[in-house]
Amino acid sequence: MKILILFFIVVIVLPFLVNSQEVKINIKEMLNLEIMSLTYNSELKSGEPLKVVLKVFNSGSLGYRARVRLDILDGSDLYYTGWSKEVSLWPGDSEYFEIYSYPMNMSGNFTGKIRIYYANEIKELELIKFKILGDIIHKKNLQITDLKTYEDRIDVSLISNQDLKNVIIIPSEFPTGWIFEQSKIDSINKNEEKKIQLKYEPTIWKPTEVMIHVFTENGREYTSKSFSMEKEKPTFNFISYFIKIFRIFSILPLI
């Protein structure tokens, strides 16, 4: 009797099991970036750098790399283009981007155009406006001593006559279309020589002139120097080559 009841239950339930459909949950991938905050100094003295600080939040479901571009406009004329470092942002991550213009020895009203490049997308912010008034006196304790060019970076060597904090290194006058990152060091000690790397991405590489600006965040210290970018040639290390040859012959059997 029990077997018969079980048989009838299977007969009744089986059609429902056969006809039931598998339920799939598809989570749609979402690429998104939000601006949490934007600060900048809207009034400057002539010779003081513009500093823009941007807080960015990845509110999507995909990770990406992002960087900020700042264009300084004098009316409709492009005065300067600067690029921040590139940063990885996973979903839920936020990051502060700092980007500067070099000290502008001029006065008047100017405009800043800010764009964020991420995952082959571009997010453009509203234009910022700032004015430059008065003058600032620059000191000359910083010196650029050397510049070396490599495939994807340049190495800038600096020395200072004084202890300094918050030193910014900015390239300018590089070819249109190139990405050339800025850099910042927290401090440099008196008579200390420091080497700073500035990464760049050329469209098509060619020897070019680049202007390097070095200054403190308050604009009191400032120096600049023009360099010709020529890639470093590999050097032949004779000692290393001799050691390799010696090792090869040392393992050969004697005749």
matplotlib code that plots the C-alpha trace (Angstrom):
import matplotlib.pyplot as plt

x = [0.0, 2.8, 4.6, 1.4, 0.9, 4.6, 4.1, 1.0, 3.0, 5.9, 3.4, 1.8, 5.0, 7.2, 5.5, 6.1, 9.8, 10.2, 8.5, 10.2, 12.7, 16.1, 16.1, 19.2, 20.1, 22.1, 23.9, 24.4, 27.9, 28.0, 30.8, 30.4, 32.5, 31.3, 32.9, 32.8, 34.5, 36.5, 38.6, 41.0, 42.4, 40.3, 42.5, 46.3, 49.3, 51.3, 53.9, 51.8, 50.7, 47.1, 46.3, 43.2, 42.2, 39.6, 38.0, 36.7, 34.5, 34.0, 30.3, 30.0, 30.6, 33.8, 37.3, 39.4, 42.4, 41.8, 43.8, 42.9, 43.7, 43.8, 43.8, 44.5, 42.8, 43.5, 40.3, 40.1, 43.9, 45.3, 48.0, 49.0, 48.0, 48.8, 48.2, 48.0, 49.3, 47.2, 45.5, 43.6, 40.0, 38.1, 34.3, 33.7, 37.1, 37.7, 40.9, 42.1, 43.8, 46.1, 47.0, 48.9, 49.7, 53.3, 53.6, 52.0, 53.9, 50.9, 47.6, 44.0, 41.1, 41.6, 39.6, 40.4, 39.0, 39.0, 38.5, 38.8, 40.0, 38.8, 38.2, 38.4, 35.7, 36.0, 34.1, 34.2, 33.5, 32.1, 34.8, 36.5, 37.4, 40.3, 42.1, 45.7, 46.5, 49.6, 53.1, 55.1, 58.8, 60.5, 63.6, 66.3, 67.3, 66.3, 68.4, 67.7, 71.0, 70.3, 67.6, 67.7, 65.2, 64.0, 61.3, 58.4, 59.9, 62.4, 64.5, 65.0, 67.8, 67.3, 69.4, 68.4, 70.3, 67.7, 65.3, 62.1, 58.7, 56.0, 58.0, 56.2, 57.8, 55.9, 56.7, 55.4, 55.8, 55.8, 54.1, 50.3, 48.8, 51.4, 50.5, 53.2, 52.6, 53.4, 55.2, 55.4, 57.9, 57.1, 60.5, 64.1, 66.9, 69.6, 72.4, 70.5, 70.3, 67.0, 66.0, 62.3, 60.6, 58.1, 56.2, 55.1, 53.1, 53.9, 51.7, 54.7, 58.0, 60.4, 63.2, 61.7, 62.3, 60.6, 60.5, 60.8, 59.3, 60.2, 58.5, 57.1, 53.4, 53.3, 55.2, 58.0, 60.6, 60.7, 63.1, 62.7, 65.0, 64.6, 65.9, 66.2, 64.7, 67.1, 66.8, 69.7, 71.8, 72.5, 76.1, 78.3, 79.3, 82.6, 83.1, 79.6, 80.3, 83.8, 82.2, 79.6, 82.2, 84.4, 81.5, 80.8, 84.3, 84.7, 82.0, 83.4, 85.4, 89.1, 90.5]
y = [0.0, 2.4, 1.6, 2.4, 5.8, 6.7, 5.7, 8.1, 10.9, 10.5, 10.4, 13.7, 15.6, 14.5, 16.6, 19.7, 18.9, 18.3, 21.5, 23.7, 26.2, 27.1, 30.6, 32.6, 36.0, 38.2, 41.1, 43.9, 45.3, 49.1, 51.5, 54.7, 57.4, 60.1, 63.4, 63.6, 67.0, 69.6, 72.3, 74.9, 78.3, 80.8, 83.8, 83.6, 85.9, 86.2, 83.5, 81.2, 77.8, 76.7, 73.6, 71.5, 68.6, 66.2, 63.3, 60.6, 57.6, 54.4, 53.8, 51.1, 47.4, 47.4, 48.4, 50.7, 53.0, 56.8, 60.0, 63.7, 66.3, 70.0, 72.6, 76.2, 78.6, 82.3, 83.3, 80.8, 80.2, 77.1, 78.1, 74.8, 71.1, 69.0, 65.3, 63.6, 60.1, 57.1, 55.3, 52.0, 52.2, 49.1, 49.2, 51.1, 52.8, 56.5, 58.5, 62.0, 63.5, 66.5, 68.4, 71.7, 74.4, 75.8, 79.4, 81.9, 85.2, 87.1, 88.7, 88.5, 86.1, 82.5, 79.3, 75.7, 72.7, 69.4, 66.0, 62.5, 59.7, 56.3, 52.9, 54.7, 57.1, 60.8, 62.7, 66.5, 68.8, 72.3, 75.0, 76.5, 80.2, 81.8, 85.2, 86.2, 89.4, 90.9, 89.5, 86.8, 86.9, 83.7, 82.4, 80.3, 77.5, 74.8, 73.6, 71.1, 69.3, 66.6, 64.9, 61.4, 60.1, 56.5, 54.6, 55.6, 58.1, 60.8, 61.0, 64.5, 65.2, 68.0, 69.7, 72.3, 74.8, 74.7, 72.1, 72.3, 70.7, 69.9, 70.2, 69.9, 68.8, 69.6, 69.2, 71.6, 72.4, 68.7, 67.7, 67.9, 64.5, 63.2, 62.3, 63.6, 63.0, 65.5, 64.4, 65.7, 65.0, 65.6, 67.0, 67.6, 68.2, 70.9, 69.8, 66.6, 65.4, 63.7, 61.8, 62.0, 60.0, 61.5, 59.0, 59.8, 58.2, 59.6, 59.2, 58.5, 59.1, 61.7, 63.8, 66.9, 69.8, 69.8, 72.5, 71.2, 73.4, 72.8, 74.8, 74.6, 74.4, 78.0, 79.3, 80.8, 78.6, 78.2, 77.2, 75.9, 74.5, 73.4, 70.0, 68.1, 64.6, 62.0, 58.4, 57.0, 54.6, 51.2, 50.9, 47.8, 46.3, 44.7, 43.2, 41.5, 40.2, 38.8, 37.0, 35.4, 34.2, 32.8, 30.8, 29.3, 28.1, 26.9, 24.3, 23.0, 19.7, 19.9, 18.3]
z = [0.0, 0.9, -2.4, -4.3, -2.5, -3.3, -6.9, -7.2, -5.6, -8.1, -11.0, -9.8, -9.0, -11.9, -14.6, -12.5, -12.1, -15.8, -16.9, -14.3, -15.8, -14.4, -12.9, -13.7, -12.1, -14.4, -12.7, -15.2, -15.3, -14.7, -15.4, -13.3, -11.7, -9.3, -8.2, -4.4, -4.0, -5.9, -4.3, -5.8, -5.0, -6.9, -6.2, -6.7, -6.6, -9.8, -9.6, -7.4, -8.7, -9.1, -7.1, -7.8, -5.5, -6.7, -4.8, -7.2, -6.3, -8.3, -7.8, -10.5, -10.6, -12.7, -11.8, -14.0, -14.1, -14.0, -14.3, -14.4, -17.1, -16.4, -19.2, -18.3, -20.7, -21.2, -23.0, -25.8, -25.9, -24.3, -21.9, -20.3, -20.1, -17.1, -16.3, -12.9, -12.1, -13.1, -10.3, -10.1, -8.7, -7.8, -7.2, -3.9, -4.0, -3.7, -4.4, -4.2, -7.2, -6.9, -10.1, -10.4, -13.0, -12.8, -11.3, -13.7, -13.8, -15.1, -14.0, -15.1, -15.2, -16.3, -16.8, -15.9, -17.8, -15.9, -17.5, -16.0, -18.2, -17.1, -18.9, -22.3, -21.1, -20.4, -17.7, -18.1, -15.2, -15.3, -16.0, -13.0, -12.9, -11.1, -11.1, -10.6, -8.7, -7.1, -7.2, -5.3, -5.0, -5.9, -4.2, -5.9, -3.6, -6.0, -8.9, -11.6, -12.1, -14.7, -16.9, -18.5, -21.0, -21.1, -23.0, -20.7, -18.2, -17.6, -14.4, -13.1, -10.6, -8.1, -5.3, -2.8, -0.7, 2.0, 3.7, 1.7, 1.9, -0.7, -3.9, -7.2, -10.5, -13.7, -17.4, -20.0, -23.7, -24.6, -27.9, -28.2, -27.6, -25.2, -21.6, -19.3, -15.5, -12.7, -9.5, -5.9, -3.1, 0.5, 1.4, 0.3, 2.7, 2.4, -0.1, -0.8, -4.4, -5.3, -8.4, -9.4, -12.1, -14.5, -16.5, -20.0, -22.9, -26.3, -29.3, -31.6, -29.9, -31.3, -29.8, -28.4, -26.1, -22.7, -20.0, -16.4, -13.6, -9.9, -7.2, -3.7, -3.2, -1.8, -4.8, -2.8, -4.4, -8.2, -10.9, -14.5, -17.2, -20.8, -21.8, -25.0, -24.6, -26.2, -25.1, -23.1, -25.2, -23.5, -22.3, -22.8, -19.5, -20.2, -16.8, -16.9, -20.4, -19.3, -16.3, -18.6, -21.1, -18.2, -16.8, -20.2, -20.8, -17.2, -17.7, -21.1, -20.9, -21.3, -24.4]

ax = plt.figure().add_subplot(projection="3d")
ax.plot(x, y, z, "-o")
ax.set_aspect("equal")
plt.show()
